[in-house]
Amino acid sequence: MNESMFHQQTGINIQEKANLIWSIADSIRGLYKPHQYGEVVLPMTVIKRFHDTLLPTRDKVQETYQKVKHLEVKEGFLQKASGYGFYNVSNFTFERLLAEPDNIEENFLAYLNGFSENVQDVLKNFEFEREIRKLANNDKLFFIIQEFNSEKAYMGPDRITSTDMGYIFEELIKKFSESYDEEAGSHFTSRDIIYLMTDLLIAEEKDVLIDEGVAKTVYDQTMGTSQMLSAMEERLKALDAEADVTTFGQEINEQTFAIAKADTMIRNSDSNNMRLGNTLTEDQFEGYTFDYCISNPPFGTDWKSEYKKVKEEHDRGETGRFGVGLPKKNDGQLLFLLNGLSKLKDTGRMAIIHNGSALFSGNAGGGESEIRRHVIENDYLEAIVQLPNDSFYNTGIATYVWVLTKEKPKHRIGKIQLIDASNMYEKRRKNIGSKRVDISRNCREIIVKAYGEFLNKEYSLGERMVESKILDNEDFGLYKVTVETPLYDEEGNIVMKKNKPVADKDKRDTEEIPLKENIQVYVEKEIKPFNPDAWVDEKKTKIGYEIPFTRLFYKFEQPEKSDDIAARIREIEKEIVKSFEALSGEEVKVNE
């Protein structure tokens, strides 16, 4: 499906279906508070998606089940009959459930128990059986099933693609999260950002992928509803229809994990590759490496509760994921950067979203700086792209896509590309939470072009502009040196101890010196003229790394001249007077 068709289709399906489903939830108002609606609508949507997906092969599964039900191993036969890696052997459909209203609870539970074990594993994460009993006891279960069985609520993959379904789930989770005053954006990333990330990941090897065919593994360490994984699969299959793409993901939230697993099953991918657990403390993919890592981990979120286990792994040094360094406990985003790097093949590529603090937070020698030092000195960092503000559902702050690889193309070795795409967007007609702008296809193509050409250059699209800068790895490093000033006695002489000057602790200072400069030359030129007796305590010198993105792209604007401002004010006054005279019919005298 081409992208314009995709957007047209999804636009209709998402709003229609998500609004319909949420309106069904309104029927349980009173029994459930709005922030609890998700406890019913999310599992019901998953169940209905499974139900409608299996409808065309239902009779075949029933016939097969009668033949093989006595066998000890029957799963393969039933999967073949259903056409998927899951099935349902019960006699019920939603239509048949509604035909027996008096037995709706018992029959619905029997229907759910008819699903294959992998579906039942998904449903367990919703803890839905408790809600079924609550709905039945309050005479709501029949109505809910009836509404989900309407023609408008049909969710088979013949009419709703996996991409559409992902969007519908996202919209429902957003409504659920907003009702709960929870961070909706912690569950998903908007599709325009995901497509930019996927295109940046494949840009350098697109031609090779087309020529040689695609056989790739993709990993998302904070997968939410798995939309980054399905978008990456979609992108790779657009290059090669026969692409062999295997997706892997981990998610901490049980409900979003259940949705991701359900979505993977309906896409006929291996749902065992979707794992539940905290990525920082329960790595479900220890020892695995992947061709691509793509993720939007939480930022500005503390990791105090995970500290003990993370510290244990840090203490293992190179054999652990976090041996390089630990960031401050109030923001664990750089731990996800390290985890992602540990999961990359030697030829692997990663796109990960960070906020601004990942660029510069922490002191030289501290955890954050040491993580940046590790990434830059090992030449893993290819590019950083600043996104437009207001691109995400739950935050309007500046955000950045980092592109990393363990095997840079020759022309990128020793270099880092910074791309300011903060002005490359189209305004949305309707805001969604904090999201006020979209990176349209045309905008994305300009950004990807700037990345691919790897030049110091500006690119424009109408009034919108992208700027690319290429710098050496060393440009981001600095020496943090301690500058000492001697202690003087009452006569103004330097106090000596063991033939060395004693430092005046009150006058101790630090200087940040670019890594490309010689420390002694810098001291002679920049410090000695003002403090001739000063010296650097070399034992205290530390190397730090930071990426001063904003400063590098700062453009000085000449302030407006005072005469011009005064003239503009006079013109405005004249306009105000004219308006007043027109309204009042009186003449007003203005002092020139």
KOLTITI-880341 format. One record per atom (N, C-alpha, C): residue in one letter; x, y, z. Coordinates in pm, whole numbers, plus 50000, padded with zeros to 5 digits. Layout:
// residues N
aXYZ...
This chain:
// residues 592
m500854988250000m500005000050000m500895012450000n500665022049909n501505033849914n501065042750030e501945052550062e501725059850188e500485068550186s500155074750072s498965083250068s497715074950088m497685063050025m496535054050047m496465049950193f497645047150249f497705042850389f497095053550480h497525066150461h497025076850548h495525078750532q495045077750406q493615079450380q492825068550452q493285056250441q492565045150501q492605045950654t493805048150707t493915048250853t493095059450913g493075070850847g492315082150900g490865078550925i490265071350830i488855067350843i488715056850952n489505046450942n489365035051033n489615038651179i490675046151204i491065048651343i489985056251417q489625067951362q488655076351433q487315069151449e486875062951340e485575056151343e485555045151448k486555036351441k486575024851530k486865028751675a487855037351696a488205041151833a487045048351900n486385057351828n485245064551887n484105055051917l483875045751825l482805035851846l483075027651972i484295022651982i484645014052096i484535021952227w485025034252225w484955042252348w483505045652384s482665047452283s481245050252311s480575038052375i481015025952337i480495013852402i480865014252551a482085018852577a482555019452716a481685028852800d481155039252735d480305048752809d479065042052869s478695030452812s477505023452862s477745017152999i479035016353041i479315010653173i479645021653275r479355034053237r479535045253332r478715042453458g479275045053571g478595041853697g479185029053755l479175018553672l479795005953714l481325007453714y481815015153615y483245018153604y483425033253593k484495038353652k484875052353631k485565053253494p485555065253429p486195066353296p487625061053290h488425063153396h489805058353390h489895043153400q488745036553430q488735021853437q488175015553310y487695023653217y487095018153093y488045008753022g489325012153025g490315003952954g490334989653001e489944987253126e489944973653180e488934964753108v487954971153043v486964963652965v487234964852815v487444977452766v487494979252621v488774973752558l489914974152630l491144969052569l491084953852549p490744945952654p490644931452629p489524927952531m488384935052536m487294932052443m487714934852298t488484945352279t488964948552144t489914937752094v490804933152182v491734922252145v490954909552112i489964906152197i489164893952175i488414894952043k487814906752015k487044908351891k487964907751768r489164913051781r490134912251672r490474897551643f490734889651748f490974875351731f489754868451668h488574871551721h487314865451676h487114867751526d487244880251482d486974883651342d488064878151250t489284877451302t490394871951224t490144857151193l489594849951291l489394835451277l488074831651209l487164841151191l485844837751135l485904830251001p486724834650904p486704827950773p487114813150777t487934809450874t488414795350879t487764787650995r486734793551055r486124787351174r485614773151146d484884771451036d484314758251005d485404747850984k486474751950917k487584742850891k488244738551023v488384747951116v488974744851246v488074735151322q486754737451315q485814728551384q485914714151329e485944713051195e486064699751132e487364692951175t488444700551170t489764695051207t489774690751353y489164698951438y489164695851581y488454682651610q487344680351540q486624667651560q487494655751522k488374657551423k489244646751378k490434644351471v490944655151532v492224653951604v492104655751755k490874658051807k490764661551949k491264650352042h491274637951992h491744626852075h493274625652074l493934632851983l495394631751972l496074639652083e497254634952122e498004642152226e498584655152170v499094654652047v499664666551983v498754670551868k497994681151887k497034685251783k497214699751738e498094706951807e498234721251783e498564724551637g499524717251579g499944719951441g498804718651342f497954708351359f496814706251269f495844718151277l495594722751399l494624733551420l495164746951371q496474749051387q497084761251335q497004761451182k497254749951122k497184749150975k495754752050928a494774746751002a493374748850964a492974763450978s493454770051082s493064784151105s493834793651014g495014789350971g495844798250889g496704807450973y496654805851105y497414814351197y498104805551301g498924812051384g499584804751493g498694803351614f497394806351599f496434805151709f495094800651652y494154796851737y492864791651691y491874791751807n490604788451778n489594786951882n488754774551846v488664764951941v487964752451912v486544752051969s486104762952035s484754762852092s483724763951980n482474760352013n481384761351915n480824775451904f481304784451988f480674797651996f481314807951903t480474816851856t480884829451794t480134840251872f480414852951847f479654863551915f478154862151882e477874858351757e476474856651713e475784845951798r476444834851816r475854823751894r475754827152043l476714834652094l476644838852234l475384847152259l475084855952164l473924864952179l472604857352164a472664845652102a471434837652085a470994831052216e471914830852314e471564824852444e471834834852557p471024845352567p471294855952665p471314851152810d470524840852842d470474836252980d471774829553025n472564824552928n473814817552962n475054825452916i474894838452902i475944846552837i477294845652910e477284845853044e478544845553118e479244832053102e478504821453127e479064807953118e479584805152977n478794808752876n479174806052737n480374814552692f480394827052739f481514835852700f482824830552758l482794826052882l483994820152943l484404807452870a483394799452827a483694787352749a484324790952615y483824801752553y484394806452426y485864810352445l486154817852550l487544822152575l488444810252606n487914800452677n488704788452708n488954779852584g488204782452475g488414775252350g489604780152271f490144791752309f491314797052239f492554788652270s493494788952178s494774782352199s495504788952316e496474781852372e497134786652494e497794800252476n498344802752358n499034815652340n498074827452350v496824825852305v495834836452320v495454837652467q495294826452533q494934826952675q496034833552758d497284831852717d498384838952784d498224854052769v497824858352649v497584872552624v496474877652717l495364870352722l494204874752799l494484875052950k495384866152995k495734865953138k496294879353183n497044885953093n497654898753129n496634909753151f495424907753100f494344917453123f493554914353251e493744902253308e492964897953425e491474900353399f491004895453283f489684899353233f488544891053294e488864879153346e487794870553397e487034877553511r487774884753593r487144892253703r486144902553650e486544909253537e485644919553481e484414913153416i484594901253358i483454894353295i482384891553401r482824886653517r481864883553624r481184896353674k481964907153684k481414919953728k480374925153629l480674924153500l479734928653396l478464920053398a478664906853410a477514897753409a476614900153530n477214902253645n476444904453768n475654917553764n476064926453677n475384939453665n474624940853533d474344929353470d473544929053346d474124937653234k475454937953223k476094945953118k476814937353013l477084924853044l477894916552955l477214914452820f475924911352820f475194909152695f475294921652607f475054933152666f475074945652589f476454948152528i477514946152608i478884948452560i479174939352440i478834926352452i479094916952341i478244920652220q477034924752244q476144928752134q476714940652057e477204950652131e477754962652066e479044959251988f479864950552045f481104946651976f480804937651855n479604932151850n479234923551737n478574931251623s478394944451640s477744952251534s478644952551409e478034955151295e478774955751168e479874966251176k479584977351242k480574988251252k481784984251335a481604974451423a482694970351511a483494958551454y483294955251327y484044944351264y485534947951258m486394938451295m487834941351304m488694930951235g488174924051136g488984914251064g490084920750984p491204913650963p492344919450891p492074921850742d490964916050691d490624918850550d490154933250532r489674939450640r489214953350631r490094963050711i490724957950816i491564966550899i492964960650904t493904967950846t495294963050842t495884963050983s497014956550996s497734956351124s498114970551164t498494978651066t498854992551094t497655000051151d496494998451085d495265004851135d494975000551277m495084987351300m494744981851431m495674987451537g496934988951501g497894994951595g497475008951634y497065016751534y496595030251560y495355030351649i494425020951624i493185020251704i493535017351849f494435007551871f494875004652007f495515016952071e496355023951994e497025035752047e496005046352088e495005048352003e493985058452032e493205054652159l492895041852173l492175037252293l493035039052418i494325035452408i495215036852523i495355051552560k495405060152457k495515074452484k494295079452561k493115075252517k491875079252587k491885073852731f492285061452743f492355054852873f493335062452964s494515065652910s495555072352989s495145086453028e494515093652933e494085107352962e493035107453072s492125097653069s491085096753172s491715094153308y492835087253306y493515083253429y494555093653470d494685104153387d495705114453407d497095108153408e497285098153324e498555091053314e499285096453191e500585094053183e501355098753068e501045090052946a500115094852862a499705086952746a500885083752655g501765093452637g502875091452544g503885081152591s503765076752716s504715066552761s504405053252695h503245052052633h502865039352571h503175038752422f503235050252355f503445049352211f504015062152151t504545060752032t505155071651956t504355073351828s504125085751786s503295087851667s504015082751541r503215078851445r503725071751328r504685080251244d504485093451237d505385101651156d506815101251210i506955100751343i508295099651404i508875085851377i508035075651389i508515061951366i509035060551222y508305065951124y508735064850985y510055072150961l510245083551027l511535090451013l512645081451067m512415075251182m513445066551242m513745054551153t512705048251098t512945036551012t513725040650887d513385052250831d514065056550708d515515060350735l515795066050852l517185069050888l517965056050908l517325045950962l518005033150985l518405026250856i517545027050756i517845019550632i518485028050523a518605041250547a519095050350441a520465046450389e521395042950480e522785040150439e522925026950364e521945017750381e522115004550320e520935000750230k520165010650191k518975008150110k519295000549981d520305005449910d520654999249781d521094984749798v521894982349903v522374968649930v521194959549962l520254964750043l519084956750082l518264952849959i518104962449868i517324959749746i518024949149661d519354950549647d520124941249562d520204927149620e520454926449750e520754913449811e519554906749875g518444914049888g517294908349960g517434910650108v516314910350178v516294914050318v516084901950407a517004899950502a516824890050609a517344896750735k516454902550814k516864911050926k516084907951054t516754910951167t516094910051297t515954924351352v514824927051417v514544940551470v514124939251616y514664948051701y514424947451846y513984961051898d512944961051981d512514973252050d512484970052200q513364976752274q513524973752417q512394979352503t511614988852451t510474994752523t509324995552424m508774984152385m507984983252261m506564988752270g506034991252391g504654995952397g503734986052325t502954990952229t502044982152155t502704976252031s504014977452017s504864971451912s504764978451777q504324991051776q504144997851647q505465001151577m506525003651653m507835005851589m508284993251516l508034981851577l508434969151514l507634966651386s506324968851392s505514966251273s505834976351162a506164988751200a506534998751099a507864995151033m508804990051112m510104986051056m509914974350960e509054964951000e508764953550912e508124958450782e507194967650795e506504973350677e507514980050583r508464987750641r509464994750561r510374985050486l510814974650555l511724965050492l511014956950385k509744953850406k508984946250305k508624954950185a508634968050204a508424977050090a509634976649997l510824974050055l512044972849973l512124959049907d511644948949979d511734935149930d510494927749979a509574925349889a508294919049926a508504905449993e509614898849959e509904885650016e510784886650141a510894898550196a511794900750310a511504891350425d512584886450486d512474878050605d512794886950725v511754892050790v511934901350901v511404894851029t512264893651130t511864887751258t511934898551365t510814900651436t510754911351535t510814905951677f511454913751765f511624910351906f511334922751989g510634921152101g510354932852182g510134929452328q510404939252413q510134937752557q509334949752604e508404947152696e507504957652746e507204955252893i507154966052972i506934964853116i505464965153153n504644972053072n503224973553104n502444961453054e501704954953143e501054942253108e500014943752999q499234954453004q498174955952904q498744959152766t499724968252761t500304971252629t501084959352575f501714951552666f502384939252623f501364929552560a500204928252624a499184919152572a498734923352432i498584936452412i498194941552280i499294938752178a500544941052217a501674938452126a501724923752086k501524915052184k501584900752155k500424896652063a499234902052089a498084899052004a498324903851862d498844915951848d499114921751716d500124913151640t501154908451712t502204900151650t501614886951600m500714881051679m500104868351640m499264869951513i498524881051506i497654883151390i498484886251265r499704891951286r500614894151173r501334881251135n501034870251206n501644857251183n503144857151209s503574866051301s504964865751346s505034857451473d506254854751519d506434846251636d506164854251763s505024851451827s504644859151946s505534856052065n506294845052061n507214841952171n508354851952178n508544859552069n509584869852067n509144882652138m507874883252179m507384894452258m507464890352405r508214897852484r508464893752622r508034904652720l507524900252835l507064909352940l508154910953045g508374923153091g509344925153200g510044938653190n510714942453296n511474954953303n512814952953233t513024960253125t514234958553044t515504960853126l515464970253220l516674973553296l517044962653396t516034955953452t516324946253559t516034931753521e515234929753416e514874916053373e515084914653222d516324915053181d516644914353038d516174900852981q515134901552897q514564889252841q515334884352718f516344891952677f517094888252556f518604887852582e518964882852698e520394881852731e521084872652631g522194877552575g522944869552478g522484871452334y521344878152312y520854880652176y521524893052118t521714893051988t522064905451918t521184906451792f520964919051747f520004921551639f520604930851532d519974930351414d520414939251305d519994953651329y518784955351383y518274968751409y517694969651550c517984980651617c517304984051743c516604997351720i515344998151759i514565010351740i513705012151864s513815023751929s513015025352052s512895039852096n511845042152177n511605054952241n511465052352390p512605051452461p512535048052603p512035059952685p511595057452809p511155068652893p512335077652927f512125090752928f513165099652977f512605108753085g513525113353173g513085121153288g512385112653392t512595099353387t511945090253480t512995084153573d512705084253703d513745079153795d513795063853791w514955058653828w515165044053829w515675039453965k515235046754070k515665043154206k515285028754241s514075024854202s513605011354238s514405000454166e515045003954054e515834994153979e517314994654015y517685004354104y519105007254126y519914994954166k519404987154262k520174975854315k520604966254205k519634962054121k519964952354015k520834958553906v520554971053872v521364977853769v522804979453819k522964983053946k524304984854004k525054971554004e524364960554035e524994947354033e525544944353893e524764947853790e525224945253653e526354954853615h526264967253663h527344976953639h528654971853697d528574965853817d529794960953885d530434949253812r529714943053720r530294932053641r531234937153532g531254950353515g532134956353413g531714952753272e532684948553192e532414946153050e531464934453025t531294925653122t530384914353102t528914918253123g528684930153177g527314935053197g526964945853096r525694949553092r525254959852997r525634973953040f525834976053172f525964989653224f527334992553283g528334984853242g529674986553297g530285000153270v529865006653163v530455019353121v530255030353226g529065031053283g528765041653379g527275041953409l526925048353519l525515049453559l525115064153565p523995067753503p523515081553513p522905084053651k522545096453676k521885099653803k520565092153813k520135089753936k518955081253959k517645087753915n517675100653884n516415107253845n516115106453696d517015100053619d516775099053474d517575087253417g516865076553380g517545064453336g517645062753185q517395073453106q517325071552961q518635066352901l519785070452957l521055066052899l521355051352930l520655045653030l520785031153053l520195023552935f519115028852878f518505022452761f519425023552639l520165034552630l521145035852522l522185024752533l522675022352655l523675011752675l523084997952648n521844995752694n521204982852667n521074980452517g520644990752445g520494989552300g521814986252232l522874993052272l524204990252214l524634975852241s524324970852362s524704957052395s523954946852311k522844951252249k522014942152169k522274943552018l523234951951981l523524953951838l524554943951788k524284938251672k525324930351603k526484939651567d527614933851530d528754942151490d528454950651368t527444946551291t527034954551174t525684961351200g525224960951327g523874965651359g523744980751361r522474985251355r522184999651356r521055002351456m521135014051520m520125017351620m519625031651602a518305033551620a517705046851628a516975047351761i517285057551842i516705058651975i516395073352003i515275075852070i514865089652100i515315093452241h515915105452253h516285110952384h515825125452393n515725130452515n515495144852529n516845151952540g516815165052562g518055172952558g519055169452665s518605164552781s519545162252891s520565151452857a520205142052769a521155131452729a522355137352655l522215149552600l523305155752525l524405161352614f524005166152733f524985173752810f524945171752962s523985164253015s523855163453160s525065156553223g525315159653350g526395153153424g527745159953405n528595158253502n529935164153498n530945154953431a532065160853387a533155152853331a533555142053432g533665129753384g534005118653472g532795112053536g531625118653531g530405113053587g529765103053490g528705096253537g528095085453459g527635089553321e526875100653313e526335104853182e527455107953084s528445115653132s529575119353046s530365107053002e530535097453094e531275085353060e530535076852955i529205076952962i528425069652861i528605076352725r528515089752721r528755096952594r530185094552545r531125094452637r532545092152600r532695078352537h532085068252598h532135054552545h531575054052403v530445060452383v529775060152252v530605067352146i531165078952184i531875087152085i533295081852059e534005077852165e535375073052144e535405059552072n534325051852085n534235039352008n533685041651868d533395054151836d532915058151702d531565051551667y530685050351767y529365044351744y528335054651696l528545067351730l527505077551704l527645083151564e526625080551482e526625085251344e526015099151331a524845100851391a524115113451372a523135115651486i522805128351507i521715132151597i520835141951521v519535139251522v518565147851452v517655154251555q517645167551558q516685174351647q515325174651579l514305169651649l512945169451596l512245182651627p511165185751557p510385197651592p509795196151733n509695207251805n508965206951932n507505203451904d506795198952004d505365195651993d505115184151895s506065174651889s505905163051799s505275151051867f505235151452002f504775139752078f503465142752150y502735132152180y501425133652245y501525139252386n502625136152456n502665139452599n503745149452637t504455155052540t505465165052575t505735174452457g505985187052488g506295196652382g507765200052377i508585193552463i509995197352475i510825192552355a512045197752349a512965193852242a513355179052256t513295171852145t513645157552144t514565154752026y515305143952037y516355140951939y516365126051905v516595122951778v516825109151737v518335107151724w518875097751801w520275094051788w520355081851695v521245082551598v521485071251507v522875065851536l522935053051574l524215046951612l524455034251532t525725031151511t526095018751444t527465014351493k527705001451491k529024996551532k529984995351414e529484998151295e530344997351175e529965008851081k530595020351105k530285032051023k530785030350880p530055035850782p530605036550645p531895044850648k532785042250553k534115048550555k534055063750565h533125069950490h533095084650487h532605090750619r532045082350708r531555087550836r532515084750953i533565076950928i534475073051037i535095085451100g535035086151235g535615097451308g534805110151303k533615109451246k532775121451229k531395119251293i530775130151334i529395129951383i528615140551308q527435136751261q526575146151188q525445150851280l525295163751289l524175169651363l523215175951263i521945172951278i520935178151186i519865185351266d519715198251241d518665206051306d517425205751217a516475196951253a515225195951176a514055201451258s514385210251356s513345215351447s512325224051374n512675228651254n511765237251178n511125230051060m511335216951049m510835209550933m509575201750972y508425208350962y507165202051002y505985208750932e504845202250941e503575208350899e502685209251022k502015220551039k501125221951155k499895213251138r499485207051246r498275198651244r497045207651245r495995203151175r494725210551181r494105209251319k494315197251379k493755194751512k494845188851601n495075195251716n496095190251809n495625177251874i496595168451904i496305156451984i497185157452108g496595161252222g497405163452341g498425174452313s499705171352338s500765181252313s501225181052167k500745171452089k501195170351949k500495180551861r501255190551818r500695201251735r501245201251592v502275192951568v502905192851436v503135178451389d503235176951256d503565164051196d504795165551108i505615155151105i506695154551005i506085147350885s505605154950788s504935149150672s505955141450587r505445134450488r506335126750400r507375135950334n506935147650284n507875156950219n508935161850316c508505164950438c509455169450541c510455158350572r509935146350586r510805134850619r511845132650509e511425133750385e512355131450274e513505141550274i513205154050313i514265164250321i515265160650432i514735156450547i515605152850660i516495140950622v515895130850560v516645118850523v517675122150414k517325131450325k518275135850221k519475142650286a519215151450384a520305158350453a521215148150521y520615138050583y521385127550649y522215119850546g521595116050435g522275107850335g523395115050264e523255128050239e524285135450164e525505138550251f525325139250384f526445140650476f527325152650443l526685164450439l527385176750403l527085187650506n527965197650511n527635209950583n526765218250489k525465217750510k524575223550410k523195226450471e522515236350412e521135239250449e520195234250340y519055229050380y518045223850287y516725230650317s515965234050214s514705241050239s513545234150170l512375236150230l511105231450174l510125242850199g509935251250096g509155263350117g509895272050219e509205276050324e509835284250428e510525275750535r510325262750530r510915253750629r512355250250591m513185248550696m514605246150667m515195235350759v516155227850703v516935218050779v518405221850760e519175221050867e520605224050855e521425212150905s522445208350828s523325197250862s524735202550889k525345197650997k526735201151029k527515188151054i528745187651003i529615176051022i530775180351112l530975173051221l532065176251314l532895163851344d534115166251392d534975155151434d534515150051570n534735137251594n534405131651726n535025139751839e536295143751818e537025150951924e536425164551956d535635170151863d535025183251887d534075183052008f533655171252048f532685170152158f533345166752291g534675165452290g535395162152411g536025174252475l536255173552605l536885184652677l537685179352796y538685186952832y539395184452958y538785193553064k538405187853177k537995196253289k539185196753384v539835208453389v541075209653467v540825218053592t541565214853696t541495222453821t542655232353824v542315245153832v543325255753831v543535260553975e544785259754020e545115263854157e545805277454157t545515285054261t546185297954285t546915296754418p548175301454425p548925299554550p548375307954667l548635302854787l548285309854910l549425319854940y549075332354974y550095342555003y550085345755153d551305348155204d551355352255346d551095367255357e551215372355481e550875386455505e551785395955428e553015391555400e553955400255325e553735399255174g552795390655133g552525389154989g553395378654924n554115370555004n554935359854948n554135346854938i554495338754840i553825325754822i554215316254935v553235310255000v553495300455106v553955287355041m555115282255086m555685270055028m555645258555129k555535246555080k555615234555164k556325223855083k557435218455136k558245208755063k558615213954924n559015226454920n559465233154797n558375234454690k557095233054735k555985234754641k555015245054696p554445253254605p553495263154655p552245256454712v551725262254820v550485257254881v549305263854811a548305255554775a547145260954703a546185267854798d545645279054753d544585286154827d543245279954788k542685272054881k541455264454848k540295273654811d540295285654868d539185294954839d539245300354696k540435299554635k540565304954499k540655293854393r540415281354436r540455270154342r539365271854237d539675269054113d538715270954003d538855259353903t537865257953818t537965247753711t537805254653576e538415248653476e538305253653338e537985241853248e537175244153147e536905233853046e537675237552919i538565228552880i539465231152767i539145221152657p538915225852534p538605216452425p539685205652412l539235193452381l540135182052371l541205184052263k540865191952163k541815194152052k542935203752090e542795210452206e543815220252247e544795214152345n546025219252345n547045215252442n546795222852573i546745215352684i546395221552812i547375232652849q548685229852836q549685239752876q549615252352791v549435250352661v549335262052570v548125270452609y547005263552640y545775270552679y545995278552807v546665272252906v546915278953034v547765291453013e548825290252933e549705301652907e548955313152839k548045309552751k547345319652670k546115325652742e545375317052812e544085321452864e544045324053014i544995318253089i544925319553235i546075327853292k547305324953248k548485331553304k548455346953291p547965352453179p547935367153172p547145373553286f546185366553343f545345372153449f545745366953588n546465355553588n546855349253716n548225342653694p549285350753695p550615345853653p551155333953734d550755332753861d551285321953945d550425309453945a549355309553868a548415298153867a549055285853804w548565274053843w549005261553781w547845251553778v548005241353693v546985230953681v547405218853761d546505213853847d546755201453921d546375189853830e547365184353763e547105174453658e546445161753711k546655158653840k546035146553897k544505147453895k544005159553894k542555161553901k541915163453764t542695163053659t542135165153524t541225153553483k540065156953433k539105146853385k538715149953242i538405139053169i537915140853031i536395139353032g535725148552967g534265147952958g533805149352813y532585145252788y531995146752655y530585152552668e530295162452586e528935167852579e528665172352435i527405173452402i527015176952264i526195189852271p526865201452256p526175214252273p525355217952149f524315210152124f523535211152000f523035225351975t522385231252075t521785244452058t522845254952026r523975254452099r525025264452076r525595263251935l525755250951887l526345249051754l525445254351642f524135254751666f523215259551562f522695273651590y523255280151694y522775293451731y523105303451620k522125311651586k522345322051486k522055335651549f523065344251549f522905357551608f521985366051522e521015372151586e520135381251514e520375395351566q520695404551473q520965418551508q519705424751569p519815430451689p518635436851747p518135448251658e516835450551660e516245461351580e516735474851632k517045484251542k517535497451582k516415505051654s516825513251753s515835520551833s515005530051747d515645536151646d514895545351557d513795537951482d514115525551439d513135517451366d511965513551456i512305510251582i511245506551678i510325518551702a510945530551721a510155542751746a509225545651628a509755544051506a508935546751386a507765536951378r508035524351415r506975514251410r505885517451513i506315522251631i505345525851736i504465537451689r505105547551621r504325559051571r503265554651471e503635545151384e502685540151284e501505533051351i501805525251455i500755518151528i499815528151596e500435538851655e499615549251720e498655555651621k499175558451501k498315564751398k497125555751364e497385542751352e496315533251321e495255533051432i495735533451558i494815533351672i493955545951671v494605557451644v493865570251641v492795570151532k493185564951413k492205564251302k490995555851342s491255544451405s490165535751448s489275542751550f489905550151644f489135557151747f488265567951685e488885575551591e488125586451526e486945580951448a487165569551381a486065563551303a484925559351394l485255554551514l484225549951608l483535561651678s484335571851721s483785582551805s483315594751725g483845596351605g483505608151526g484245620551572e485185619151667e485965630551718e487385630051663e487945642151646e489325643051596e490285642651714v491365634951699v492365633751805v493685639051753k494355647351835k495645652751795k496755643951851v497695640351765v498815631751806v500105639851803n500895639051912n502215645551915n503195637551830e503815644251737e504815637451653e506145636651727
